[in-house]
Amino acid sequence: MPANPAAPAAAGYRADQMAIPTDILLRSISFPLLLRTPRRLNDDQLLEFCAANDLLRIERNPAGELIVMTPAGGKTGNAELYIARELDFWVEQQGRGIAFNSNTGFSLPDGSVRAPDAAWLSSHKWQSLTADEQGKFLPFCPEFIVELRSPSDSITELELKMADWMTNGAQLAWLIDPLRKLAMIYRPGQEPETLLQPETLNGEGPIAGFTLKMRRLWE
């Protein structure tokens, strides 16, 4: 597969082989890694590619390039689990919508496939899909998403990604940055609101009634 020029050892791997030599990449390549395939992978091919490289976290940008990231570190992974667990617990209590963790890909209107750290999708969208469609990348933008900054994340890139979520139809988005101990709230048509080390984040719009206690994320 043609890859970043900094990765000559990986250049012989073709997209149709559906595998990246991760033993080489993890030793010699800095992440995230941008891969340009000979032809754009459709959603089914990308899903197969992700399954063949399940040690990595993979997204597709609007240009069709693959963004390859390492798995989260322990602290970030635990924080992701906490956020997704709290959201799912609230969903079970409310009986509306469905929650997703960071392993779920969403195929967005701009042609990208993104996997937020947590997401909420309304029941009517979920139930409009067949069982087969529910097992693939979901063809909707979630109404609500959360992105959690890890130590390796560029804040500039994350803020651009948040803008993309809103452009693609998210109604509410939270960017949580434990490094700077702040949270940014994104709403359609508005500048993001920045909160310094808030004690809670309170849902509105599609997730009105959801409250996330933040102390654990600032420790």
C-alpha positions as CSV (number, residue, x, y, z in Angstrom):
1,M,0.0,0.0,0.0
2,P,1.4,3.4,-0.9
3,A,2.0,5.3,2.3
4,N,3.6,8.3,3.8
5,P,7.0,8.8,2.2
6,A,8.5,8.4,5.7
7,A,7.4,4.8,5.7
8,P,9.3,3.1,2.8
9,A,9.0,-0.3,4.5
10,A,5.3,-0.2,4.2
11,A,5.1,1.0,0.7
12,G,4.8,-2.5,-0.8
13,Y,1.5,-3.2,0.9
14,R,-1.5,-2.6,-1.4
15,A,-4.9,-1.5,-0.3
16,D,-6.4,-4.7,-1.6
17,Q,-4.3,-6.7,0.8
18,M,-6.2,-5.0,3.6
19,A,-3.4,-5.1,6.1
20,I,-0.7,-2.8,7.4
21,P,2.6,-4.3,8.7
22,T,1.9,-3.0,12.2
23,D,5.1,-4.4,13.7
24,I,7.1,-2.2,11.4
25,L,4.8,0.9,11.7
26,L,4.6,0.9,15.4
27,R,8.4,0.8,15.7
28,S,9.3,3.3,13.0
29,I,6.4,5.7,12.3
30,S,5.0,8.5,14.3
31,F,1.3,8.7,14.6
32,P,-1.2,9.7,13.5
33,L,-0.3,8.4,10.0
34,L,-1.9,9.6,6.8
35,L,-2.3,6.9,4.1
36,R,-3.2,7.5,0.5
37,T,-4.6,4.4,-1.1
38,P,-4.4,3.7,-4.9
39,R,-8.2,4.0,-5.0
40,R,-10.7,5.2,-2.5
41,L,-11.9,2.5,-0.2
42,N,-15.7,2.3,0.1
43,D,-17.3,1.8,3.4
44,D,-17.4,-2.0,3.2
45,Q,-13.7,-2.1,2.2
46,L,-12.8,0.3,5.0
47,L,-14.7,-1.8,7.5
48,E,-12.7,-4.9,6.4
49,F,-9.5,-2.9,6.5
50,C,-10.2,-1.8,10.1
51,A,-11.0,-5.5,11.1
52,A,-7.7,-6.6,9.6
53,N,-5.8,-3.9,11.6
54,D,-7.7,-4.0,14.8
55,L,-4.7,-2.9,16.9
56,L,-5.1,0.5,15.3
57,R,-7.8,3.2,15.2
58,I,-8.6,4.2,11.7
59,E,-10.8,7.0,10.2
60,R,-11.2,8.3,6.7
61,N,-11.1,12.0,5.9
62,P,-13.3,13.7,3.1
63,A,-10.4,13.3,0.6
64,G,-10.5,9.5,1.1
65,E,-7.2,9.4,2.9
66,L,-6.9,7.1,5.9
67,I,-6.0,8.5,9.3
68,V,-4.2,5.7,11.3
69,M,-3.9,6.2,15.1
70,T,-2.5,4.1,17.9
71,P,-4.9,2.7,20.5
72,A,-5.5,5.0,23.5
73,G,-3.2,4.9,26.5
74,G,-4.4,3.6,29.8
75,K,-5.5,6.9,31.3
76,T,-7.3,8.1,28.2
77,G,-8.9,4.7,27.6
78,N,-10.3,4.7,31.2
79,A,-11.7,8.2,30.7
80,E,-13.3,7.2,27.4
81,L,-14.9,4.2,29.2
82,Y,-16.3,6.4,31.9
83,I,-17.8,8.9,29.5
84,A,-19.4,6.2,27.3
85,R,-20.6,4.3,30.4
86,E,-22.3,7.3,31.9
87,L,-24.0,8.2,28.6
88,D,-25.2,4.6,28.1
89,F,-26.5,4.5,31.7
90,W,-28.5,7.7,31.1
91,V,-29.8,6.3,27.8
92,E,-31.1,3.2,29.6
93,Q,-32.9,5.3,32.2
94,Q,-34.4,7.6,29.6
95,G,-35.4,4.9,27.2
96,R,-34.7,7.0,24.1
97,G,-31.8,6.9,21.7
98,I,-28.8,4.7,21.7
99,A,-25.2,5.4,22.9
100,F,-21.9,4.3,21.3
101,N,-18.3,4.1,22.3
102,S,-15.1,4.9,20.5
103,N,-15.1,1.8,18.3
104,T,-18.1,2.9,16.3
105,G,-17.6,4.5,12.9
106,F,-20.1,7.0,11.3
107,S,-20.2,7.5,7.6
108,L,-20.7,11.3,7.2
109,P,-22.2,13.4,4.5
110,D,-18.8,14.9,3.5
111,G,-17.5,11.4,2.7
112,S,-15.5,10.9,5.8
113,V,-15.8,8.1,8.3
114,R,-15.2,9.2,11.9
115,A,-15.3,7.5,15.3
116,P,-16.0,9.9,18.2
117,D,-15.0,8.8,21.7
118,A,-18.7,8.7,22.6
119,A,-21.9,9.4,20.7
120,W,-25.7,9.4,20.9
121,L,-28.1,8.7,18.0
122,S,-31.8,9.1,18.2
123,S,-34.0,6.0,18.2
124,H,-35.8,6.9,15.0
125,K,-32.5,7.0,13.1
126,W,-31.3,3.7,14.6
127,Q,-34.6,1.9,14.0
128,S,-34.7,3.1,10.4
129,L,-31.7,0.8,9.6
130,T,-31.9,-2.8,8.8
131,A,-30.0,-5.3,11.0
132,D,-27.3,-5.5,8.3
133,E,-26.9,-1.7,8.2
134,Q,-26.7,-1.6,12.0
135,G,-23.7,-3.9,11.8
136,K,-21.7,-1.6,9.5
137,F,-20.6,2.1,9.7
138,L,-23.7,4.0,10.5
139,P,-24.9,6.3,7.7
140,F,-25.7,9.2,9.9
141,C,-24.0,11.9,11.9
142,P,-24.8,11.4,15.6
143,E,-26.9,14.2,17.1
144,F,-24.4,14.3,20.0
145,I,-20.7,13.5,20.2
146,V,-17.9,13.7,22.7
147,E,-14.2,13.9,21.8
148,L,-11.6,13.5,24.5
149,R,-8.1,14.9,24.0
150,S,-5.3,12.4,24.6
151,P,-1.7,13.5,25.2
152,S,-0.7,12.8,21.6
153,D,-3.6,14.9,20.1
154,S,-3.0,18.2,18.5
155,I,-5.5,20.7,19.8
156,T,-5.6,22.5,16.5
157,E,-6.5,19.3,14.6
158,L,-9.1,18.4,17.3
159,E,-10.8,21.8,17.0
160,L,-10.9,21.4,13.2
161,K,-12.5,17.9,13.7
162,M,-15.1,19.4,16.0
163,A,-16.0,22.0,13.4
164,D,-16.4,19.1,10.9
165,W,-18.8,17.3,13.2
166,M,-21.0,20.4,13.4
167,T,-20.8,20.9,9.6
168,N,-21.9,17.3,9.1
169,G,-25.0,17.8,11.3
170,A,-24.2,17.2,15.0
171,Q,-26.6,19.2,17.2
172,L,-24.3,19.3,20.2
173,A,-20.6,18.3,20.7
174,W,-18.3,18.4,23.7
175,L,-14.5,18.6,23.4
176,I,-13.0,17.6,26.7
177,D,-9.3,18.5,27.2
178,P,-7.8,17.0,30.5
179,L,-4.4,18.5,29.6
180,R,-5.7,22.0,29.9
181,K,-8.5,21.1,32.3
182,L,-11.2,22.7,30.1
183,A,-14.2,21.7,28.0
184,M,-15.5,23.3,24.8
185,I,-19.2,23.2,24.0
186,Y,-20.1,23.3,20.3
187,R,-23.6,24.3,19.1
188,P,-24.8,24.8,15.5
189,G,-24.2,28.3,14.2
190,Q,-22.4,29.5,17.3
191,E,-18.9,30.0,18.5
192,P,-17.8,27.3,20.9
193,E,-18.2,28.0,24.6
194,T,-15.1,27.3,26.7
195,L,-15.5,26.2,30.4
196,L,-12.5,26.0,32.7
197,Q,-12.5,22.9,34.8
198,P,-16.3,22.6,35.1
199,E,-17.7,20.3,37.8
200,T,-20.3,19.0,35.4
201,L,-21.3,19.2,31.8
202,N,-25.1,19.4,31.3
203,G,-26.8,18.1,28.3
204,E,-29.2,20.1,26.2
205,G,-31.1,19.8,22.9
206,P,-31.0,16.1,21.9
207,I,-29.6,15.0,25.3
208,A,-31.4,17.3,27.6
209,G,-31.3,15.8,31.1
210,F,-27.9,14.1,30.8
211,T,-25.2,15.3,33.3
212,L,-21.6,14.2,33.2
213,K,-19.6,14.7,36.4
214,M,-16.2,15.9,35.5
215,R,-14.0,15.5,38.6
216,R,-12.7,12.1,37.5
217,L,-11.5,13.6,34.2
218,W,-9.5,16.3,35.8
219,E,-7.6,14.1,38.3
